[in-house]
Amino acid sequence: MLTMPLRFSILSFAIVAALAANAAASGIAPPSPYGVNAHLLWLKDSAERQEECRRIASAGISRVRFGLQWASVQKTPDAPFDFSFYDALFAETAAQGLTILPIVDLPPAWARPAWEHLEEYGHFVEAVVARYGERVPDIEVWNEVNLLRECTPERYLGILRAAYTAAKRANPNVRVLFSGTAGVALDYLGRIYELGGAPFFDAVNVHPYCHPRAPEGYVPGELESLRDLMARHGDAGKPVLITELGWPTHDARVPDMSVLLAGLKIARPGQGAWRAVFAASSSVAGGVAEALEEGLPPGSTAETCLGARLQERLAAGDVDLVVYPFDESFPADSFDDVRAFVEHGGVLAVLGGMPMWYPSRETAPGVFQIEDGPALAVGRAARESLHIDGSMWPDAAKPLEGGAFPTPAALAAGYRGDPAGEKAYRYQTPRLLLEGDEFIPLLTQRDAKGREGVVASVTRLGGGTNGCIIVSGTHPGQSSVGEDGQARYLARSMAIAFAEGVEQYFWYEFRSPERDPFYGEHHFGLTHQNFTPKPAWGAYRNFILARPAGSVQTPGPWRDAKGEFFFPQWTRPDGTRAGILWTTGTAGKRALQFEVTAPKISFRDYTGRKLAPVRTSPSEYIVPLSGSPIYFEGGAFVPPTD
């Protein structure tokens, strides 16, 4: 019998159906759910902004999100608001039929911290809503507030209350959105609920990033947990928006290769070539093994090992070096094998950010669930078992200033990093060392006040073993999904979001800055910097064509019990039944049953290319399933019952 988790899905479909019914009763066409983030504020040239707006609209996207910054419209306390730049920007977007979602944040220097200037902040929000009226149906109060360490839920609630009261005073119909949270910040939002904050926002707004992992292992569970939290606080009826989500397509590289090479020299001074494995926690490794092999000494080899393959290699005893992912995650299923490898003399490299922070587990072939919340204790236990300790800052109050520079030990081992210093992101301490262990700093950061932090290090385990752990806390790297992977994940993540009852989805971002070929943050765009479309641009347009604004999601199951086969469905505004199909399991042709409501079912892949699956009966088609989504229209897919 096909089953799926229904604790959220039934509720979400009820909400979607109610919203659609209200829209139909009013005779008002429902707004488009399709948005994109665009850094139009960075562009000083009006012609360039107009071109970007034109290209956004040509993809079928109708919503644009960017910051409407207080600091840019009121430089001094007594100065009148100057909206001239935003007036031009609103005119340029309106010319292409685009609706703006403004983030009302970034106070000027004289009004910081904002929670001590709530009256002034309220005046700013009121002025924004009064000026732009119906062109701003929603406002978003701050961006990723849960990352601002000093902006506690108590302080943010003051900001939120001030914004809500001021916005409604200017326009009672404007919707006030909670700050888009980095990830799905259940603890932060939960505290807001406990403080009585529910009346001061009209919708919840999250950024459930999980790159480079596939969306299936993270996005559904996080959205369902969010709905559970909202329901527990009597707030289940509010809309949920995703205002940032995307996958980058940057070139693959190994971050901190200079640190790795110096660390290897210290770990095993006499060794030349290395037999390395990259312990991936994503089915998209993005050429990391190739980059690793290229950077290691001549004669070295490297292989990407996914899931059980890592355990097989370690059991064979032909590995010298294990390299963990560069995004603060680690494959928890194989950690005991890796720990045994280190305890028996192997070398583990953890490069980029906080070592082993997020445990990741394979929930289906090639699908990994990154775990947060209480599961962070798994990462803490893993670090402690290897006697390594990571910290946000060496000083509890704030980070150090300046760059991180090599120690004499690193220079003696041949370190050849950036002479201007490395950017520090996380730090290490010797707090967990046991007798016989040795802690060897490689990069340290010191400021004028005499504070010092260790940014990269080698920990040599004692107790009769020779195993070493090389840790670097410079800015974390990210595995790339490639341009085709980005396009596939876009279609799949959007289908998942709407199946989970998300009201609006804003891809991050429209156009890639591309200043650094290796930095993921510069390569999330649907287009390149010169506006050349990536495959994801076409994938977004094809998704909108397949599921136009006003489509209503079909209630019921949309994935199988194993979490490998996915089939979200909807009814288009013209009454046509349609949906999307893909699998994260074994690819291959599969006989699928449909309730045909047109002369025949038509099929297209995510690029828009027509497909012609063999029709073996009036209701059965042989469909080639893989991780590349396929759209169908003209009928309803009938899930198998056994």
Legacy VTK file of the C-alpha trace (Angstrom):
# vtk DataFile Version 3.0
C-alpha trace
ASCII
DATASET POLYDATA
POINTS 642 float
0.000 0.000 0.000
1.452 3.403 -0.927
1.791 5.603 2.124
3.432 8.917 2.996
3.699 11.250 5.962
0.338 13.044 6.055
0.530 15.008 9.309
1.268 18.201 7.377
0.111 17.437 3.863
-3.608 17.200 4.689
-3.425 20.499 6.552
-1.455 22.235 3.814
-3.834 21.123 1.068
-6.788 22.343 3.131
-5.127 25.748 3.426
-4.337 25.909 -0.288
-7.885 24.875 -1.199
-9.367 27.511 1.115
-7.201 30.253 -0.378
-8.136 29.182 -3.904
-11.832 29.082 -3.010
-11.679 32.578 -1.537
-9.959 33.892 -4.650
-12.525 32.248 -6.912
-15.426 33.620 -4.876
-14.034 37.129 -5.078
-13.519 36.923 -8.817
-9.925 38.057 -8.357
-7.225 36.090 -10.140
-4.805 34.654 -7.565
-1.391 36.328 -7.507
1.543 34.570 -9.090
3.598 32.485 -6.654
6.773 32.821 -8.721
9.527 35.150 -7.591
13.249 35.737 -7.744
15.858 37.632 -5.773
17.631 40.299 -7.812
20.421 42.610 -6.687
19.027 45.595 -8.567
20.282 47.881 -5.804
23.842 47.174 -6.893
23.234 48.550 -10.365
23.746 52.262 -10.783
22.905 52.280 -14.481
19.191 52.521 -15.177
19.513 50.867 -18.584
21.155 47.809 -17.001
18.412 47.604 -14.359
15.741 47.831 -17.039
17.401 45.045 -19.004
17.495 42.791 -15.956
13.826 43.505 -15.243
12.946 42.714 -18.848
14.757 39.390 -18.693
13.115 38.480 -15.381
9.694 39.089 -16.874
10.578 37.150 -20.037
11.039 34.021 -17.883
7.440 34.358 -16.684
8.541 35.477 -13.211
6.388 38.250 -11.747
7.813 38.924 -8.273
11.164 40.442 -7.303
12.665 40.602 -3.831
15.347 43.029 -2.694
16.168 45.303 0.202
14.546 48.680 0.718
17.175 50.003 3.065
16.481 52.598 5.696
20.117 53.726 5.625
19.846 54.709 1.968
16.820 56.993 2.390
17.580 58.834 5.649
21.218 59.655 6.317
20.685 61.780 9.439
17.989 61.814 12.148
16.431 65.073 11.014
16.687 64.491 7.267
13.495 63.924 5.263
13.126 60.556 3.555
14.653 60.543 0.079
13.053 57.786 -2.011
14.227 59.083 -5.376
16.356 56.019 -6.170
13.582 53.624 -5.188
11.011 55.639 -7.122
13.055 55.032 -10.272
13.508 51.371 -9.399
9.792 50.860 -8.760
9.000 52.480 -12.103
11.464 50.197 -13.906
10.009 47.064 -12.350
6.423 48.200 -12.889
7.148 48.726 -16.588
7.705 44.966 -16.837
4.729 44.035 -14.674
6.892 43.003 -11.726
5.690 43.187 -8.121
8.304 43.990 -5.474
8.727 42.282 -2.134
10.825 44.810 -0.196
12.933 43.853 2.818
12.650 46.838 5.166
15.923 46.701 7.063
19.471 48.108 7.367
19.141 51.051 9.759
21.469 54.023 9.302
24.449 54.334 11.624
22.633 56.839 13.826
19.774 54.366 14.449
21.758 51.310 15.496
20.896 49.053 17.114
17.431 49.216 15.628
15.731 47.836 18.758
16.722 51.043 20.537
15.155 53.198 17.791
11.795 51.549 17.306
9.795 54.748 16.931
12.092 56.010 14.181
12.046 52.600 12.462
8.241 52.646 12.548
8.226 56.048 10.832
10.428 54.591 8.055
8.182 51.543 7.515
5.056 53.690 7.514
6.605 55.990 4.922
7.471 53.030 2.659
3.988 51.512 2.782
2.227 54.878 2.412
4.362 55.863 -0.568
4.116 52.677 -2.617
0.631 51.523 -1.652
-0.731 48.611 -3.674
2.597 48.194 -5.461
3.822 46.662 -2.204
1.263 44.033 -1.169
3.798 42.517 1.265
6.770 43.757 3.256
9.416 41.602 4.908
10.775 42.715 8.274
14.510 42.136 8.170
16.485 39.369 6.460
17.816 36.233 8.181
17.469 37.832 11.577
18.350 34.554 13.285
21.955 34.996 12.099
22.298 38.316 13.907
23.685 37.155 17.248
22.739 40.276 19.167
19.220 40.459 17.737
17.608 38.041 20.149
13.972 36.985 19.676
13.039 39.462 22.401
14.690 42.316 20.506
13.390 41.213 17.134
9.851 41.086 18.473
10.157 44.792 19.264
11.251 45.470 15.679
8.475 43.279 14.304
5.788 44.908 16.446
6.938 48.389 15.439
6.931 47.464 11.740
3.553 45.738 11.897
1.837 48.602 13.713
3.312 51.231 11.394
2.603 49.291 8.196
-1.031 48.629 9.092
-1.468 52.280 9.998
-0.447 53.203 6.451
-2.328 50.388 4.715
-4.445 47.871 6.656
-4.293 45.456 3.707
-0.509 45.169 3.499
0.855 41.831 4.688
3.758 41.868 7.119
6.107 38.909 6.695
8.349 37.480 9.365
12.055 37.863 8.636
13.185 35.284 6.124
15.158 32.969 8.391
18.415 31.315 7.434
17.295 27.717 7.287
14.039 26.863 9.015
14.752 28.440 12.401
12.309 26.542 14.597
13.939 27.581 17.876
13.929 31.271 16.948
10.356 31.296 15.661
9.241 29.139 18.563
10.582 31.701 21.010
8.712 34.468 19.177
5.521 32.465 19.646
6.279 31.972 23.344
6.712 35.741 23.696
3.263 36.347 22.211
4.490 37.536 18.826
1.955 35.755 16.592
-0.334 38.809 16.141
2.528 40.829 14.628
3.156 38.928 11.393
0.843 37.673 8.660
3.039 34.992 7.096
6.123 32.929 7.899
9.104 33.138 5.618
12.071 30.735 5.441
15.253 30.017 3.454
15.670 26.213 3.555
19.052 26.018 1.814
20.614 22.564 1.618
23.123 22.852 -1.250
24.812 20.870 -2.584
22.394 18.200 -1.396
19.254 17.308 -3.251
16.072 18.989 -1.960
14.227 15.740 -1.205
16.289 14.918 1.895
15.801 18.265 3.624
13.110 20.598 2.322
9.975 18.458 2.943
10.917 17.522 6.504
11.807 21.086 7.435
8.561 22.493 6.056
6.546 19.817 7.838
8.330 20.572 11.133
7.592 24.254 10.603
3.892 23.568 10.103
3.865 21.387 13.211
5.348 24.266 15.216
2.816 26.737 13.843
-0.055 24.354 14.583
1.105 23.860 18.183
0.835 27.615 18.650
-2.579 27.892 16.991
-1.107 29.567 13.923
-1.515 26.843 11.293
-3.640 28.974 8.986
-0.907 31.454 8.111
0.832 31.204 4.733
4.414 29.966 4.450
6.751 31.508 1.883
10.200 30.509 0.673
11.903 33.783 -0.176
15.346 32.328 -0.785
16.366 28.918 -2.050
18.836 27.900 -4.714
21.886 25.895 -5.722
25.212 27.339 -6.977
27.110 26.297 -10.118
30.644 27.530 -9.343
33.840 25.736 -10.344
34.921 22.988 -7.966
38.043 23.351 -5.868
39.429 22.213 -2.560
39.404 25.155 -0.120
42.586 25.671 1.893
44.760 23.425 -0.258
47.801 25.208 1.187
46.626 24.321 4.697
45.979 20.726 3.637
49.426 20.277 2.075
51.199 21.816 5.074
49.122 19.682 7.425
49.982 16.515 5.495
53.698 17.353 5.743
53.356 17.653 9.512
51.187 14.541 9.797
53.562 12.332 7.774
56.803 14.199 6.975
58.245 11.489 4.754
55.215 10.631 2.652
55.006 11.573 -1.021
51.895 10.380 -2.851
48.582 9.971 -1.031
45.617 7.663 -1.529
42.708 9.972 -0.752
38.945 9.659 -0.658
36.417 12.482 -0.602
33.660 11.429 1.819
30.772 13.073 0.002
27.437 13.716 1.682
25.727 14.553 -1.594
25.176 12.627 -4.793
26.520 15.695 -6.620
30.225 15.867 -5.817
30.988 18.510 -8.416
34.490 17.425 -9.439
35.969 17.638 -5.943
37.912 14.391 -6.257
39.494 15.604 -9.477
40.474 18.914 -7.863
41.822 17.066 -4.839
43.934 14.711 -6.943
45.301 17.623 -8.952
46.354 19.512 -5.816
48.002 16.622 -3.951
51.638 15.579 -4.572
52.398 13.784 -7.861
51.304 10.173 -7.941
48.379 10.742 -5.567
44.921 9.374 -6.275
41.484 10.548 -5.132
38.019 9.045 -5.360
34.621 10.390 -4.395
33.024 7.870 -2.043
29.301 8.034 -1.462
27.526 6.077 1.257
28.706 2.482 1.609
31.559 3.003 -0.874
33.534 4.889 1.792
33.179 2.018 4.231
34.294 -0.407 1.522
37.452 1.577 0.814
38.318 1.946 4.488
37.772 -1.773 5.081
40.126 -2.560 2.187
42.899 -0.666 3.969
44.063 1.229 0.879
43.334 4.766 2.093
45.757 7.272 3.668
43.580 10.378 3.700
39.861 11.001 4.186
38.597 14.474 3.246
35.224 15.536 4.646
32.791 17.900 2.837
33.585 21.603 2.914
30.180 22.811 4.115
30.413 21.904 7.840
28.560 18.605 7.309
29.826 15.043 7.574
28.392 11.628 6.638
27.334 10.384 10.065
26.501 6.858 8.890
30.184 6.097 8.286
31.723 8.125 11.112
32.597 5.116 13.286
34.613 3.695 10.389
36.405 7.016 9.892
37.181 7.332 13.596
38.689 3.818 13.593
40.706 4.786 10.520
42.141 7.822 12.342
42.796 5.893 15.540
44.869 3.423 13.517
47.063 6.063 11.932
44.956 7.597 9.150
44.640 11.296 8.382
41.301 13.116 8.327
40.971 16.580 6.780
38.039 18.809 7.760
38.368 21.977 5.698
35.993 24.927 5.704
34.116 26.297 8.688
33.082 24.480 11.850
34.376 20.900 11.879
31.680 18.220 11.705
28.792 20.467 12.674
25.860 19.008 10.700
25.416 15.223 10.601
24.148 13.999 7.246
22.480 10.630 6.676
21.517 8.781 3.515
17.739 8.329 3.583
17.456 6.829 0.086
20.025 5.979 -2.593
21.895 9.209 -3.238
19.542 11.294 -1.073
21.036 12.792 2.078
19.216 14.415 4.986
21.235 17.089 6.735
20.215 17.183 10.380
19.886 20.209 12.616
18.463 21.018 16.035
18.905 18.197 18.573
20.915 16.219 16.012
23.767 18.710 16.424
24.688 16.675 19.492
25.814 13.956 17.057
28.355 16.352 15.583
29.492 17.460 19.013
30.045 13.852 20.066
31.998 13.187 16.870
34.301 16.146 17.503
34.830 15.171 21.110
35.700 11.584 20.176
38.525 12.949 18.007
39.575 15.502 20.653
38.962 18.507 18.401
37.008 21.592 19.390
35.506 24.269 17.195
34.209 27.667 18.254
32.375 30.568 16.665
34.809 33.161 17.982
37.886 32.979 20.216
36.316 35.831 22.166
32.746 35.279 23.347
31.725 38.809 22.424
32.888 39.267 18.832
35.192 38.018 16.083
38.758 39.129 15.626
39.719 41.783 13.118
42.225 41.279 10.320
43.410 38.202 8.487
44.861 34.871 9.591
48.563 34.210 8.966
50.782 31.093 9.014
52.680 29.964 12.101
56.380 28.988 11.979
55.274 25.349 11.902
53.149 25.983 8.818
55.929 27.879 7.040
58.413 25.117 7.831
55.975 22.645 6.262
55.877 24.661 3.041
52.680 26.686 3.524
52.133 28.990 0.540
48.840 30.738 1.158
47.649 34.264 0.548
50.365 36.677 1.760
47.608 39.175 2.605
46.151 36.727 5.103
43.209 34.342 5.016
39.638 35.168 5.998
38.766 33.467 9.270
35.333 31.923 9.662
35.653 29.555 12.623
38.312 28.778 15.199
39.745 25.818 17.097
40.921 25.382 20.665
42.937 22.638 22.436
40.231 22.292 25.081
39.524 18.616 24.407
43.102 17.345 24.143
44.033 14.290 26.146
47.417 13.399 27.576
49.762 12.543 24.729
47.857 14.566 22.118
49.589 17.388 20.277
47.898 20.540 18.966
49.867 22.313 16.208
48.455 25.681 15.017
48.865 26.389 11.305
47.025 29.706 10.913
46.428 32.196 13.697
44.700 35.546 13.854
45.647 38.314 16.266
44.346 41.852 16.651
45.644 45.039 18.230
44.083 44.119 21.561
46.248 41.033 21.828
43.470 38.514 21.280
44.469 35.450 19.296
42.538 32.681 17.619
43.676 29.498 15.926
42.080 29.295 12.491
43.764 26.110 11.194
45.559 23.326 13.009
46.807 19.761 13.084
45.828 17.576 16.023
48.060 14.534 16.441
46.407 11.907 18.573
48.520 10.275 21.273
48.030 7.116 23.232
50.203 5.013 20.945
48.541 6.009 17.678
49.722 8.273 14.882
46.422 9.486 13.500
45.997 13.174 12.705
43.115 15.544 12.049
43.724 18.630 9.900
41.142 21.349 10.527
40.720 24.686 8.787
38.207 27.347 9.772
38.561 29.683 6.843
35.414 30.449 4.846
33.703 27.136 4.053
33.740 25.879 0.516
30.773 24.376 -1.273
30.479 21.529 -3.722
28.951 22.596 -7.013
25.909 20.898 -8.512
26.761 22.047 -12.042
24.406 23.912 -14.338
22.312 20.888 -15.311
22.062 19.824 -11.667
20.897 23.316 -10.724
18.123 23.139 -13.323
16.934 19.719 -12.141
16.985 20.787 -8.479
15.050 23.952 -9.311
12.159 22.001 -10.807
12.213 19.396 -8.045
12.441 21.883 -5.171
9.628 24.024 -6.562
7.409 20.982 -7.004
8.154 19.916 -3.421
7.484 23.398 -2.055
4.050 23.702 -3.634
3.183 20.119 -2.685
3.941 21.165 0.906
1.579 24.133 0.653
4.138 26.927 0.197
2.416 30.037 -1.117
5.297 31.752 -2.921
8.781 30.663 -3.974
11.617 33.135 -4.686
14.667 31.586 -6.336
18.031 32.891 -5.174
19.040 34.600 -7.428
18.366 35.849 -10.963
21.817 36.941 -12.131
25.184 35.658 -10.932
27.840 38.234 -9.937
30.593 35.749 -10.950
33.408 37.783 -9.405
35.084 34.660 -8.001
34.833 31.466 -10.100
35.228 29.250 -7.013
32.903 31.032 -4.572
29.413 29.537 -4.567
27.740 32.762 -3.430
28.624 34.293 -6.801
26.997 31.545 -8.894
23.410 30.983 -7.740
21.966 32.915 -10.681
19.583 31.711 -13.355
21.779 33.634 -15.773
25.447 34.456 -16.022
26.680 37.972 -15.326
26.355 38.821 -19.048
22.683 37.661 -18.966
23.402 34.446 -20.876
20.783 32.018 -19.546
21.790 28.897 -17.657
19.639 25.779 -18.040
17.903 26.789 -14.791
16.438 29.863 -16.515
14.646 27.583 -18.951
13.734 25.163 -16.161
12.010 27.975 -14.240
10.137 29.144 -17.319
9.056 25.591 -18.144
7.843 25.035 -14.580
5.648 28.135 -14.808
4.290 26.994 -18.179
3.490 23.576 -16.722
1.997 24.968 -13.511
0.623 28.465 -14.269
-0.364 30.919 -11.568
-3.737 29.915 -10.169
-3.053 26.177 -10.331
-4.379 24.224 -7.353
-2.389 21.389 -5.856
-4.025 17.948 -5.847
-4.664 16.603 -2.326
-3.219 13.257 -1.378
0.120 11.487 -1.604
2.851 13.008 -3.747
5.755 10.645 -2.940
6.120 6.963 -2.190
6.805 5.435 1.201
10.534 5.009 0.451
10.947 8.652 -0.450
12.387 7.717 -3.856
9.520 8.321 -6.303
7.839 11.735 -6.486
4.633 12.708 -8.306
3.176 16.102 -7.202
0.048 16.964 -9.181
-2.197 19.972 -9.717
-5.151 21.312 -11.662
-4.401 24.248 -13.929
-6.706 27.301 -14.089
-8.297 25.973 -17.301
-9.188 22.700 -15.550
-6.392 20.623 -17.111
-4.931 17.971 -14.814
-1.123 17.956 -14.751
1.878 17.021 -12.657
5.564 16.182 -12.482
7.435 12.890 -12.020
10.973 11.943 -10.987
12.876 9.413 -8.932
15.978 9.610 -6.767
16.256 5.829 -6.860
17.353 3.612 -9.720
16.672 5.187 -13.097
14.762 3.196 -15.676
11.525 2.760 -17.577
8.430 2.151 -15.491
4.840 1.315 -16.368
2.640 4.061 -14.904
-1.118 4.299 -14.725
-3.067 7.491 -15.464
-6.667 8.602 -15.322
-6.768 10.141 -18.785
-8.952 13.238 -19.133
-7.753 14.278 -22.611
-7.322 12.249 -25.795
-3.910 11.328 -24.464
-1.358 12.341 -21.863
1.395 14.629 -23.186
4.877 14.594 -21.677
7.795 17.048 -21.594
11.074 16.983 -19.751
12.239 19.816 -17.512
13.959 21.505 -20.473
10.646 21.660 -22.364
11.529 18.907 -24.837
8.576 16.768 -25.932
8.695 13.107 -24.932
6.758 10.208 -26.423
6.506 7.374 -23.874
5.017 4.161 -25.272
1.299 3.852 -24.555
0.532 0.205 -23.799
-3.154 0.635 -22.941
-5.676 3.489 -22.718
-4.393 4.254 -19.195
-0.789 2.961 -19.129
2.414 4.595 -20.360
6.016 3.348 -20.130
7.798 6.405 -18.703
11.609 6.756 -18.397
12.090 7.871 -14.787
15.296 9.410 -13.423
16.417 12.431 -11.443
15.480 14.599 -14.437
11.847 15.643 -13.875
9.147 14.958 -16.459
5.930 16.981 -16.741
2.651 15.472 -17.858
-0.707 17.031 -18.662
-4.089 15.758 -19.756
-4.773 13.409 -16.866
-4.017 12.377 -13.307
-1.319 9.947 -12.249
-2.700 6.986 -10.318
-0.266 5.922 -7.576
0.186 2.165 -7.204
-1.651 0.567 -4.304
0.889 -2.174 -3.561
LINES 1 643
642 0 1 2 3 4 5 6 7 8 9 10 11 12 13 14 15 16 17 18 19 20 21 22 23 24 25 26 27 28 29 30 31 32 33 34 35 36 37 38 39 40 41 42 43 44 45 46 47 48 49 50 51 52 53 54 55 56 57 58 59 60 61 62 63 64 65 66 67 68 69 70 71 72 73 74 75 76 77 78 79 80 81 82 83 84 85 86 87 88 89 90 91 92 93 94 95 96 97 98 99 100 101 102 103 104 105 106 107 108 109 110 111 112 113 114 115 116 117 118 119 120 121 122 123 124 125 126 127 128 129 130 131 132 133 134 135 136 137 138 139 140 141 142 143 144 145 146 147 148 149 150 151 152 153 154 155 156 157 158 159 160 161 162 163 164 165 166 167 168 169 170 171 172 173 174 175 176 177 178 179 180 181 182 183 184 185 186 187 188 189 190 191 192 193 194 195 196 197 198 199 200 201 202 203 204 205 206 207 208 209 210 211 212 213 214 215 216 217 218 219 220 221 222 223 224 225 226 227 228 229 230 231 232 233 234 235 236 237 238 239 240 241 242 243 244 245 246 247 248 249 250 251 252 253 254 255 256 257 258 259 260 261 262 263 264 265 266 267 268 269 270 271 272 273 274 275 276 277 278 279 280 281 282 283 284 285 286 287 288 289 290 291 292 293 294 295 296 297 298 299 300 301 302 303 304 305 306 307 308 309 310 311 312 313 314 315 316 317 318 319 320 321 322 323 324 325 326 327 328 329 330 331 332 333 334 335 336 337 338 339 340 341 342 343 344 345 346 347 348 349 350 351 352 353 354 355 356 357 358 359 360 361 362 363 364 365 366 367 368 369 370 371 372 373 374 375 376 377 378 379 380 381 382 383 384 385 386 387 388 389 390 391 392 393 394 395 396 397 398 399 400 401 402 403 404 405 406 407 408 409 410 411 412 413 414 415 416 417 418 419 420 421 422 423 424 425 426 427 428 429 430 431 432 433 434 435 436 437 438 439 440 441 442 443 444 445 446 447 448 449 450 451 452 453 454 455 456 457 458 459 460 461 462 463 464 465 466 467 468 469 470 471 472 473 474 475 476 477 478 479 480 481 482 483 484 485 486 487 488 489 490 491 492 493 494 495 496 497 498 499 500 501 502 503 504 505 506 507 508 509 510 511 512 513 514 515 516 517 518 519 520 521 522 523 524 525 526 527 528 529 530 531 532 533 534 535 536 537 538 539 540 541 542 543 544 545 546 547 548 549 550 551 552 553 554 555 556 557 558 559 560 561 562 563 564 565 566 567 568 569 570 571 572 573 574 575 576 577 578 579 580 581 582 583 584 585 586 587 588 589 590 591 592 593 594 595 596 597 598 599 600 601 602 603 604 605 606 607 608 609 610 611 612 613 614 615 616 617 618 619 620 621 622 623 624 625 626 627 628 629 630 631 632 633 634 635 636 637 638 639 640 641
